[in-house]
């Protein structure tokens, strides 16, 4: 996880790449959970929150323009 200042310095393309990475990770975590292989279930909610943070920053940047 990156801190908020690092995320704010990223441009739109980098932020979108991060969202895509976290979405892939969330998908894999859900798959692991359903098959009983996931040990750290709290990671799912952390990834979801990170996606929300990035999307919030993206929306703020879009509104600034």
Buried (B, 14 or more C-beta within 10 A) or exposed (E): EEEEEEBEEBEEEEBBEBBEBBEEBBEEBEEBBEEEEBEEEEBBEBBBEBBEBBBEBBEEBEEEE
